Amino acid sequence: MERPKDRDFVETVEGLLFCVVGYLHPPDRIMAYLKYVPSEEGRWSRDETRYSRVIPFYHVSQVEKTYDYLRERYPEYIFECPVSNITVSSVPRDKVKAYYRPRDRLGEIVEGGPKDELEWKLTDLVTILTGLSGLGVGDLGITGSMLTASHSPEFSDMDITIHGREASIRLKEALLKTRGEESLIQPYNASKKEDWSTSRAGRFPLGFADLMDFAERRWNYGVFRDTYFSLHPVRTDDEITEEYGENIYRRIGEVTGRARVADSSESIYLPAIYRVEDVVSDKAAGATEIVSYEGLFCDMFEEGETVVFGGSLERVEGKRSHLRVVVGGAGSRPSYIKRAV
């Protein structure tokens, strides 16, 4: 059976909808954060059930706010992880009512035929993306509310997954070649980049100029026929190289510093992994990785670039013992990576 992957969805026996996080899951649980709950006032719907979104946007601070809701109503979904040594939300496998995989759902929409305007738009976008890149429909998937068929054609986005590094790089290169051309697929214009940067100014310890730099570098977001879409690389089973429990992660403390990116090949995924060298930091001088659980920092920095960072220092013990800096992790202070000036 295919392994749980980042951006899959889980529906519980109570009807809660969780989004799967990462690739390391205990034998009896699936690491995930709560995203939608049944609610009569909800804007999303499927059949006769309406849903409300419990976090306005993805950020560790918002995810952690759902823990209070779960502790009060569903404490079995709170997990003290002995591997990461942090408190997280997760779904016990005996509480899973339905499991949703992005590629399966996209295949249903394409092969079975779209059922509303947004699904038609999605099939047209997928046709263009596969035509530009030479990928097949099976290389892509759909996540978010479209994955669970609880989307609204009026306001929902199209959040597309790309499965595997090779497929992701091919699609990235194909999209970058079309920048500036007349196309139905458009990157953010200057006004949208400014709005995007302004809206995130309070979420991260970054200045407006830093955020505009990120906005300029982002390749996997755009607009298609007036609808926002995003593209998210996901590991295949063969690309998952660590088993839950092979390593133990121990938080040491908060750190800042600078480093040179030595290898960014795994930064395309979430969590994004940057192998680094020449680290200058009072506490993290021996660190060999910067790992981000915040999507903002995915695939942003290239090999040879110098970055400055603030995050949590962790000691990894086990299969490959080393020090790493974690950005956007649970229980951490506001953290960041940005290009050195």
Secondary structure, DSSP 8 states (H G I E B T S, - for coil): -----TT-EEEETT--EEEE-SS---TTEEEEEEEEEE-TT-SEEETTEEEEES-SS--HHHHHHHHHHHHHH-GGGEEE-TTT-SEEEEEEGGGEEEEE-HHHHHHHHHHH---SHHHHHHHHHHHHHHHHH---GGGEEEEGGGTTT---TTT--EEEEEESHHHHHHHHHHHHHHTTSS-SEE---HHHHHHHHHHTTTTSS--HHHHHHHHHH--SEEEETTEEEEEEEE--GGG----TTSEEEEEEEEEEEEEEEEEEEETTSSSEEEEEEEEE-TTTTTEEEEEE-SGGGTT---TT-EEEEEEEEEEEEETT-EEEEEES-TT--S-EEEE--
